[in-house]
Amino acid sequence: MVKRLRQIPLDTYKPLRDVVIENIREAILKGDFPAGMRLMESHLAAELGVSRTPIREAIRNLEQEGLVVMIPRRGAYVADISIQDINEVYEIRSALEALAAGLAAERIEKPEIEEMDRYLLAMKDAVNKLDYQRIVELDTQFHDVIYRASRNKRCMNIINTLRQQITSIRARSLPYPGRLDEMLLEHRAIVDAIAQRDVEKAQRAVTTHMENAERTVLRIIEEQFKAQGKPPRNEGKEEKIWQE
C-alpha cells in the first residue's frame, strides 16, 4: 500500500476529526488521491494511525463538500470531474449568478448588505488560518445572501440544484497559490457594486469572479494531469467514471 497520508501526532492540539479531514482533503486536492479512487476506511485508518470512526466522519464531511461521493453497495470514492463538467457548470452558474447579482443590486436591503460584510470579515479570518472547510461554508453563505436578495425563488432553486457540483469545483480551486487573496478582492467588488445599486457593475463583478474561479480550476487539473503524464479528460460521459 502506497503511503500518501501523514500519520497524526498524538500531541496535536486540534480535534482528531478535524485533523483527519484536513489530511484526506489535502490528499484529494493535491491529486495524491486521484478522481475515481475508492476510499477504504481500513486503509486510511492504518495510514493515519487512528480508528475507523474519525475516518467515517471525515468521509461524510468531505461528501458534503463535494470532494467524495458515496455509491450504494460500493462505498466512498473521490469525486470525478471532467473539463466538460467544469465548462457546463460555470456556463450555467455564471449566467445565474449574474442574474441574481443584478436583481440583488435593485432589491437588496441594508441588513443584507451588512450580513455580506460580516461574511467577508469572517472569510478573511478563515483565509488567514487556511481553514478550507470554514472558507467553503462562508463562501456558500455569502452567495446565498445574493440569491436571497434577488427575491427570485426560481433562480435560487435552480442554483441549489447545482450546489454539490459547485462545492466540489470550488473546493478544488481554493488551495491554488494566490487564489484565496484574489477571491477576497472579488467578493469585496461584488459587495461594493451591489451596495451601490449598480446593476451592470454587480453583474460584471460576479462574471469576473466566475471566470477567475473557472480558470483556476482548469489550471489545477491541467497541472495534475501533466504531473501524471496524462492528457486532461475532456469528455466524461462515455468513460467509466468510477474505478475500483
Disulfide bonds with the S-S distance in Angstrom:
none
